[in-house]
Every structure is written in structure tokens, then in C-alpha cells.
Amino acid sequence: MINEKRFRENFFEISKFGALDKGGLTRLAFSDDDKSAREFLVNLMKNAGLKVRIDSVGNIFAKYDDVLDPNLPPISVGSHIDSVPMGGIYDGTLGVMAGLETIMSIKESGIKLKRPLELIVFVCEESSRFKMATLGSKILSGKLSVNKLKELKDNEGISVFEAMKSFDLEPENLQTSVLKDGTYKSYIELHIEQGRVLEEKGFSVGIVTGIAAPIRFEINIKGRADHSGATPMNMRNDALVAASHIILKAQELAKNEKTAVATIGYIRVIPGALNVVPGEVVIGVDIRDIDELTLGLVNENLRAYIKSLSKELNFSYDIKELAFDKPVKLDDDMVNLLYENAKNLEINSLKMPSGAGHDAMHLKGIAKSVGMIFVPCKDGISHNINESINFEDAIKGAKILEKTMLDLASE
């Protein structure tokens, strides 16, 4: 049985690392606060009697293997504990602490399982620092190289590789972190919804059917910097005007599709002076969809538009690829098991897609089946200090997680 008091206490204790005065937290990957939170978590795991290991890039694994056959592929659960700047305390961390509480509760129950349980804490899930999301799970699934870790840098010019080295990790041995297909029998991730569907429809829990994927790139638009007063309008080559056309086109293309979304997450204007026509602009583009064909179509159409616009407005541009992921359909058997367990526990749940990306999307294959549980967040607010939940919903999600892990570990 889930120890509700311990679950709450451990969750709010880890939420102190990186906490902000006005609520929420900033706990960027490989920051001092991230390091402190990781150390706190590892101590909890060891004190619970779990076997802990940290791989070459910083993913944390905690295993319970006092079972009938410790060599069978485990049932895994996980999420992340890094945050966006000025983010909420629930995004990622709730899933980690629910997974830990579930394994601790099952261990304490004395029920003899057939196979092990393992908690995975993925490193650097958020894209805020290095402009690429789900780094830890991408590495586990063999999707990133050492060179890519050296190439990805934050705003201070620090690479992922350097940040990992500062944590006494061994990113040069990245290949030792790659997991084989079938390493796990199953993987389940509990997460806040980060939208308002569950709240508005009155459900305590969501059972995820598929995960949208992002295509992300950075566009460097180069026009010409000129004096804002002495340069007539018909003689300008304004990079910011070009960027504004691209931004509006991205919105239009996404709105024309059923489930696509497009976001321009940042914009940098160079030189950024009030009396200078912008000569260079950098924008970050994030396109997502749960349908792979539509995702590709929006991406291709936007790039074609940029090419055409560059000739019309006379600017040059470069595109830097940041992410090119594929949407993932979650396993029907897992979806149905989670849904039935919610029903048996008398918890009202809704089958639904995830518009946000998660580590779970990279566990397909590594785990023979993958599932996700959502709990609602107030007003759908996430990546924000005002992120909030009804913790009773988290407890309900953890109970579904526990029942499902018990079922799977008994097979």
C-alpha cells in the first residue's frame, strides 16, 4: 500500500532544492541544485535498501531485486528531476517520487515478485539549458553521440559534455549507457498532464495512448543593419521583419492541421538597438504533433516558405537542427491494463494523447511495453511557478502505478 504521508514528505523535501521565494523552482540540469537534489534522492534510495548505480552520463538507476528470478527483465518506472527556469515543482519530479514510493511500498509489503523493479531518473530531460530535450533517455536508446554532446551548448558556451564532466561523469564512455532492446519487460511513467483536458473534463487520471514528438530548429536570419532614421523603408533589409513573416506562417500552418502545434520559443535581435534596423535575428522553432505525417508536412511547408520568402525579401539564412523526433503510439495492452486497474480501483480515468514529449517515448524497444499515467494540473499550467495539483490525484495515480507494477512483476 502506498504510504501517503511518506510520499508527500519526500516529494516536498526534494522540492526544496532550487526552490524560489515566490514558489516553483529553477533546477537546471547539471546545476548545483540539481546535484544536491540527486544526492538527496540517492540517499533515499540507498536507505530504502535499493541497489543504486549511475551510468556514464548521469542517469540514476535504483533496483529492487529480492525476487524469485532477479535475472528476468525488470518492470521499470521513471521520470526526471531537472526543471525549466522558473518552473513548477511537479513536472518530472512527481513521477520520480511516485515511482520511488511505489517500489518502496511493494518492497515493504513482503509480496514475493517473479521479477525485479527498477526506478530510472533520467538526466537532463528539459531542453531549457542545451536546447535539446530528453537527453538521458535519448542516450539510453542510442540516439546521441559523444560529438553531439560536445556540440550542444548552453548560453554560456558550456557543452553538455563539459557539464557532465563537471559532475564527475564519463560522457566519453557514452556507449556503455546504451541499453539493449528487451532490457525491461515494461516501462511506466507518471507525469502531470501539462494541459487542462483532465481538469475541464473532471477526470482524476489520464491513461496516455500516444506521445507527440517535436521537430526543433534554430533559424539565423541575416539582413542588413542600417540607421533607423536615415534608411528609407524601400531600401531596408530588415531581418526582424523577415522573422515576423516566418513566425506568423508557422502559426498558420499549425492551425490548419487538427493536432499540430507550432511555437517560436525565443527570438534574439542583433544588434538589438532602438535606432538600428535589425541586421540579424535568431529564432527558435518548435513544431509538434502526435501524427508523424502531419508533423513532417508542417515542417516541410514551413521550410519551403522560408526559402521562398528569402528570395522575396532578400535575406540569407541558416537552419541549425536541434531535434527531429518521431511521435510514439503506446502499447494497447499496457493502455488497457492501466485503464482496467484504474477502473478496479474506482478511479475515473480518461484515455488521451500527450501533446508534450516525455522520456517514455525513447523507451520503446528497450522496454517491451511502455505506458504513461497523467494527473491533472490546475488550469493546465506547467513550466511555470504557478504549477499546482491536487495531491490526492497524485496518490490515485501512484495507486494505479503500484497495482500495474505488481501485476506485471508477477508475470
C-alpha positions as CSV (number, residue, x, y, z in Angstrom):
1,M,0.0,0.0,0.0
2,I,1.2,3.5,-0.9
3,N,2.5,5.3,2.2
4,E,0.7,8.6,1.5
5,K,2.5,10.5,4.3
6,R,5.9,9.4,3.2
7,F,5.1,10.1,-0.4
8,R,4.1,13.7,0.4
9,E,7.0,14.3,2.7
10,N,9.7,13.0,0.4
11,F,8.2,14.9,-2.5
12,F,8.1,18.3,-0.8
13,E,11.6,17.7,0.7
14,I,13.2,17.2,-2.7
15,S,11.3,20.3,-4.0
16,K,13.4,22.5,-1.7
17,F,16.4,22.1,-4.0
18,G,16.2,25.1,-6.3
19,A,13.1,26.5,-4.7
20,L,12.2,30.1,-5.5
21,D,10.9,32.7,-3.0
22,K,7.6,33.1,-4.8
23,G,7.0,29.4,-5.4
24,G,8.2,27.0,-8.1
25,L,11.8,26.2,-8.7
26,T,14.8,26.6,-11.0
27,R,16.8,23.4,-11.1
28,L,18.6,23.3,-14.4
29,A,20.4,20.1,-15.5
30,F,23.9,19.9,-14.1
31,S,23.5,22.9,-11.8
32,D,24.4,22.9,-8.1
33,D,20.7,22.5,-7.1
34,D,20.4,19.5,-9.5
35,K,23.5,18.0,-7.9
36,S,22.0,18.4,-4.4
37,A,18.7,17.0,-5.4
38,R,20.4,14.0,-6.9
39,E,22.4,13.4,-3.8
40,F,19.3,13.6,-1.7
41,L,17.5,11.1,-3.9
42,V,20.3,8.6,-4.0
43,N,20.4,8.7,-0.2
44,L,16.7,7.9,-0.1
45,M,17.2,5.0,-2.5
46,K,20.1,3.5,-0.5
47,N,18.3,4.0,2.8
48,A,15.3,2.1,1.3
49,G,17.6,-0.9,0.6
50,L,17.7,-0.4,-3.2
51,K,20.7,-1.1,-5.3
52,V,21.8,2.1,-6.9
53,R,24.0,2.8,-9.9
54,I,24.7,5.9,-12.0
55,D,25.7,5.4,-15.7
56,S,28.4,7.3,-17.6
57,V,26.1,10.2,-18.4
58,G,24.3,10.6,-15.1
59,N,21.1,8.5,-15.4
60,I,20.3,7.1,-12.0
61,F,19.0,3.5,-11.5
62,A,17.6,2.0,-8.3
63,K,16.7,-1.7,-8.3
64,Y,14.7,-3.9,-6.0
65,D,15.7,-7.5,-6.9
66,D,14.9,-9.6,-3.9
67,V,12.6,-11.6,-6.2
68,L,12.1,-15.2,-7.4
69,D,14.2,-14.6,-10.5
70,P,16.4,-11.5,-10.3
71,N,17.7,-12.1,-13.8
72,L,14.4,-11.6,-15.5
73,P,13.9,-8.2,-17.3
74,P,12.6,-5.8,-14.7
75,I,9.5,-3.7,-14.6
76,S,10.8,-0.1,-14.8
77,V,9.3,3.3,-13.8
78,G,10.8,6.7,-14.0
79,S,11.0,10.4,-15.0
80,H,13.3,13.3,-14.4
81,I,14.1,15.9,-11.7
82,D,15.6,18.8,-13.7
83,S,13.4,21.8,-14.4
84,V,12.9,24.8,-16.7
85,P,13.9,28.2,-15.4
86,M,11.2,29.5,-13.0
87,G,9.3,26.2,-13.4
88,G,6.9,24.2,-11.2
89,I,7.8,21.6,-8.6
90,Y,5.7,18.8,-10.1
91,D,6.9,18.5,-13.7
92,G,9.1,15.3,-13.8
93,T,9.8,15.1,-10.0
94,L,6.3,13.9,-9.2
95,G,6.9,10.8,-11.4
96,V,10.2,10.1,-9.9
97,M,8.9,10.3,-6.3
98,A,5.8,8.3,-7.2
99,G,8.0,5.6,-8.7
100,L,10.2,5.5,-5.7
101,E,7.3,5.4,-3.3
102,T,5.7,2.6,-5.3
103,I,8.8,0.4,-5.2
104,M,9.4,1.1,-1.5
105,S,5.7,0.2,-0.7
106,I,5.9,-3.1,-2.8
107,K,9.2,-4.0,-1.1
108,E,7.7,-3.4,2.4
109,S,4.6,-5.4,1.6
110,G,6.5,-8.7,1.6
111,I,4.9,-9.8,-1.6
112,K,7.2,-12.1,-3.5
113,L,7.6,-11.0,-7.1
114,K,8.8,-13.0,-10.0
115,R,10.9,-10.2,-11.5
116,P,12.8,-7.1,-10.3
117,L,11.5,-3.5,-10.2
118,E,13.7,-0.6,-11.2
119,L,13.4,3.2,-11.0
120,I,15.2,5.3,-13.6
121,V,15.9,9.0,-13.0
122,F,16.7,10.4,-16.5
123,V,19.3,13.2,-16.7
124,C,18.6,16.5,-18.5
125,E,15.1,15.9,-19.7
126,E,14.3,19.6,-20.2
127,S,15.5,21.5,-23.3
128,S,15.9,24.8,-21.5
129,R,19.6,24.7,-20.9
130,F,21.0,22.9,-24.0
131,K,18.1,23.3,-26.5
132,M,17.5,19.6,-26.7
133,A,15.0,17.6,-24.6
134,T,15.2,14.1,-23.1
135,L,19.0,13.8,-23.4
136,G,19.3,11.0,-20.9
137,S,16.7,8.7,-22.5
138,K,17.9,9.5,-25.9
139,I,21.4,8.3,-24.9
140,L,19.9,5.1,-23.4
141,S,18.3,4.4,-26.7
142,G,21.4,5.1,-28.8
143,K,20.2,8.3,-30.4
144,L,23.1,10.6,-29.4
145,S,26.8,10.6,-30.0
146,V,29.7,11.9,-28.0
147,N,30.2,14.6,-30.7
148,K,26.6,15.7,-30.3
149,L,27.2,16.1,-26.5
150,K,30.2,18.4,-27.4
151,E,28.2,20.3,-29.9
152,L,25.2,21.1,-27.7
153,K,25.9,24.2,-25.7
154,D,24.1,26.5,-23.2
155,N,24.0,30.3,-23.4
156,E,27.4,30.5,-21.6
157,G,29.0,28.2,-24.2
158,I,29.3,25.2,-21.8
159,S,28.7,22.0,-23.7
160,V,26.7,19.0,-22.4
161,F,29.9,17.1,-22.4
162,E,31.7,19.7,-20.2
163,A,28.7,19.9,-17.9
164,M,28.7,16.1,-17.5
165,K,32.5,16.1,-16.7
166,S,31.8,18.7,-14.0
167,F,29.6,16.2,-12.4
168,D,32.5,13.6,-12.4
169,L,30.7,11.6,-15.1
170,E,32.3,9.9,-18.1
171,P,30.5,11.1,-21.2
172,E,33.4,9.8,-23.4
173,N,32.1,6.4,-22.4
174,L,28.6,7.2,-23.6
175,Q,28.2,3.8,-25.4
176,T,28.3,2.0,-22.0
177,S,25.0,3.7,-21.2
178,V,23.1,2.4,-24.3
179,L,20.6,-0.2,-23.3
180,K,19.7,-3.2,-25.4
181,D,16.2,-3.9,-26.7
182,G,14.3,-6.0,-24.2
183,T,16.3,-4.7,-21.2
184,Y,12.9,-4.1,-19.5
185,K,9.7,-6.0,-19.6
186,S,7.8,-2.8,-19.2
187,Y,8.3,0.9,-18.5
188,I,5.7,3.2,-16.9
189,E,5.9,7.0,-16.3
190,L,3.7,9.1,-14.1
191,H,3.6,12.8,-15.0
192,I,1.4,15.8,-14.7
193,E,-0.7,16.4,-17.8
194,Q,0.7,19.9,-18.5
195,G,-2.6,20.8,-20.1
196,R,-6.2,21.3,-18.9
197,V,-8.1,18.4,-20.5
198,L,-8.4,16.3,-17.4
199,E,-9.4,19.1,-15.2
200,E,-12.0,20.5,-17.5
201,K,-13.5,17.0,-18.1
202,G,-13.4,16.1,-14.5
203,F,-11.1,13.1,-14.5
204,S,-8.6,12.3,-11.8
205,V,-6.2,10.4,-14.0
206,G,-5.3,10.2,-17.7
207,I,-4.1,7.0,-19.4
208,V,-1.8,8.1,-22.3
209,T,-2.4,6.5,-25.7
210,G,0.4,8.2,-27.6
211,I,3.1,10.9,-27.3
212,A,3.6,13.8,-29.6
213,A,7.1,14.5,-30.9
214,P,9.0,17.7,-31.6
215,I,10.9,18.9,-34.6
216,R,13.0,21.8,-33.4
217,F,15.4,24.0,-35.2
218,E,17.0,27.4,-34.9
219,I,16.9,29.9,-37.8
220,N,19.6,32.5,-38.2
221,I,18.2,35.2,-40.5
222,K,20.7,37.7,-41.9
223,G,19.6,41.0,-43.5
224,R,21.5,44.3,-43.1
225,A,21.9,46.6,-40.1
226,D,21.2,50.3,-41.0
227,H,20.5,53.6,-39.4
228,S,16.8,53.6,-38.4
229,G,16.3,57.3,-39.4
230,A,18.5,57.6,-42.5
231,T,17.4,54.4,-44.3
232,P,14.2,54.8,-46.3
233,M,11.6,51.9,-46.0
234,N,12.2,50.8,-49.6
235,M,15.9,50.4,-49.0
236,R,15.8,48.3,-45.9
237,N,16.7,44.6,-45.5
238,D,15.2,44.1,-42.1
239,A,15.9,40.7,-40.6
240,L,13.2,41.2,-37.9
241,V,10.5,41.8,-40.5
242,A,11.5,38.6,-42.2
243,A,11.3,36.8,-38.9
244,S,7.8,38.1,-38.2
245,H,6.6,36.7,-41.5
246,I,8.1,33.3,-40.6
247,I,6.5,33.4,-37.1
248,L,3.1,34.1,-38.5
249,K,3.4,31.4,-41.1
250,A,4.3,28.8,-38.5
251,Q,1.1,29.7,-36.6
252,E,-0.9,29.4,-39.8
253,L,0.4,26.1,-40.9
254,A,-0.2,24.5,-37.4
255,K,-3.7,25.9,-37.2
256,N,-4.6,24.3,-40.5
257,E,-3.9,20.8,-39.0
258,K,-6.0,19.0,-36.4
259,T,-3.4,18.2,-33.8
260,A,-0.3,20.1,-34.8
261,V,1.2,23.0,-32.7
262,A,4.0,25.4,-33.5
263,T,5.8,27.7,-31.2
264,I,8.6,30.3,-31.6
265,G,10.1,29.9,-28.2
266,Y,12.8,32.6,-28.3
267,I,14.0,35.4,-30.5
268,R,17.3,37.3,-30.4
269,V,17.7,40.5,-32.4
270,I,21.1,41.8,-33.4
271,P,22.3,44.4,-32.6
272,G,19.1,45.0,-30.6
273,A,19.3,48.8,-30.5
274,L,16.2,51.0,-30.9
275,N,17.9,53.2,-33.6
276,V,19.2,50.4,-35.7
277,V,17.4,48.4,-38.4
278,P,17.9,44.7,-37.2
279,G,20.6,43.1,-39.3
280,E,20.4,39.6,-37.8
281,V,17.7,37.7,-36.0
282,V,17.8,34.2,-34.4
283,I,14.5,32.4,-33.7
284,G,13.8,29.0,-32.2
285,V,11.1,26.9,-33.8
286,D,9.3,24.0,-32.0
287,I,6.7,22.0,-34.1
288,R,4.8,19.1,-32.6
289,D,2.2,16.6,-33.5
290,I,1.0,13.1,-32.5
291,D,0.8,12.2,-36.2
292,E,4.1,11.6,-37.9
293,L,2.8,12.5,-41.4
294,T,1.3,15.8,-40.3
295,L,4.4,16.7,-38.3
296,G,6.5,16.2,-41.3
297,L,4.1,18.2,-43.5
298,V,4.1,21.3,-41.3
299,N,7.9,21.1,-41.1
300,E,8.4,20.8,-44.8
301,N,5.9,23.5,-45.7
302,L,7.5,26.0,-43.2
303,R,10.9,25.4,-44.6
304,A,9.7,25.8,-48.2
305,Y,8.1,29.1,-47.2
306,I,11.3,30.3,-45.6
307,K,13.2,29.5,-48.8
308,S,10.7,31.4,-51.0
309,L,10.5,34.3,-48.6
310,S,14.3,34.7,-48.5
311,K,14.2,35.4,-52.3
312,E,11.2,37.8,-52.0
313,L,12.7,39.8,-49.0
314,N,16.3,39.4,-50.0
315,F,17.8,37.8,-46.8
316,S,20.1,34.8,-46.2
317,Y,19.5,32.2,-43.5
318,D,20.9,29.2,-41.9
319,I,19.0,26.4,-40.1
320,K,20.5,24.6,-37.2
321,E,18.8,21.3,-36.4
322,L,18.0,20.8,-32.7
323,A,15.7,17.8,-32.6
324,F,13.9,15.6,-35.0
325,D,11.8,13.0,-33.0
326,K,9.0,10.7,-34.1
327,P,5.7,10.5,-32.3
328,V,5.1,7.3,-30.4
329,K,2.0,5.2,-30.1
330,L,1.9,3.5,-26.7
331,D,1.1,-0.2,-26.4
332,D,-2.6,-1.2,-26.4
333,D,-2.0,-3.9,-23.8
334,M,-0.4,-1.5,-21.4
335,V,-3.0,1.2,-22.0
336,N,-5.8,-1.3,-21.4
337,L,-4.1,-2.7,-18.3
338,L,-3.7,0.8,-16.8
339,Y,-7.2,1.7,-17.7
340,E,-8.7,-1.5,-16.1
341,N,-6.7,-1.1,-13.0
342,A,-7.9,2.5,-12.6
343,K,-11.5,1.1,-13.0
344,N,-10.9,-1.6,-10.5
345,L,-9.6,0.9,-8.0
346,E,-12.7,3.1,-8.7
347,I,-10.6,5.9,-10.1
348,N,-12.2,7.8,-13.0
349,S,-9.7,7.9,-15.9
350,L,-9.6,9.1,-19.5
351,K,-7.7,7.6,-22.4
352,M,-5.9,10.5,-24.1
353,P,-2.8,11.5,-26.1
354,S,0.1,13.5,-24.8
355,G,0.9,16.8,-26.6
356,A,4.2,17.1,-24.7
357,G,7.2,14.9,-25.2
358,H,8.5,12.6,-22.4
359,D,11.3,10.2,-21.7
360,A,8.8,7.4,-22.2
361,M,8.9,7.9,-26.0
362,H,12.5,6.7,-26.1
363,L,11.9,3.6,-24.1
364,K,10.0,1.8,-26.9
365,G,12.1,-1.3,-27.7
366,I,14.3,-1.0,-24.6
367,A,11.1,-2.0,-22.8
368,K,8.7,-4.4,-24.5
369,S,5.7,-2.3,-23.5
370,V,5.5,1.3,-22.5
371,G,2.8,3.2,-20.7
372,M,2.1,6.6,-19.1
373,I,-0.2,7.9,-16.3
374,F,-1.2,11.6,-16.2
375,V,-2.6,13.5,-13.3
376,P,-4.3,16.9,-13.8
377,C,-2.6,20.2,-13.0
378,K,-4.6,23.3,-12.0
379,D,-5.7,25.4,-15.0
380,G,-3.4,23.3,-17.2
381,I,-0.4,25.5,-16.0
382,S,3.0,23.9,-16.3
383,H,6.6,25.2,-16.9
384,N,5.5,28.0,-14.6
385,I,6.0,28.8,-10.8
386,N,2.2,28.6,-10.5
387,E,2.1,24.9,-11.5
388,S,-0.2,23.2,-9.0
389,I,-2.0,19.9,-8.5
390,N,-4.4,18.3,-6.1
391,F,-2.1,15.8,-4.4
392,E,-4.9,13.4,-3.9
393,D,-4.8,12.9,-7.7
394,A,-1.1,12.1,-7.4
395,I,-1.9,9.5,-4.8
396,K,-4.6,7.9,-7.1
397,G,-2.1,7.8,-9.9
398,A,0.5,6.2,-7.7
399,K,-2.0,3.5,-6.6
400,I,-2.7,2.7,-10.3
401,L,1.1,2.6,-10.8
402,E,1.5,0.2,-7.9
403,K,-1.2,-2.2,-8.9
404,T,0.1,-2.3,-12.5
405,M,3.7,-2.9,-11.5
406,L,2.5,-5.7,-9.2
407,D,0.6,-7.3,-12.0
408,L,3.5,-7.1,-14.5
409,A,6.1,-8.2,-12.0
410,S,4.0,-11.3,-11.2
411,E,4.1,-12.5,-14.8
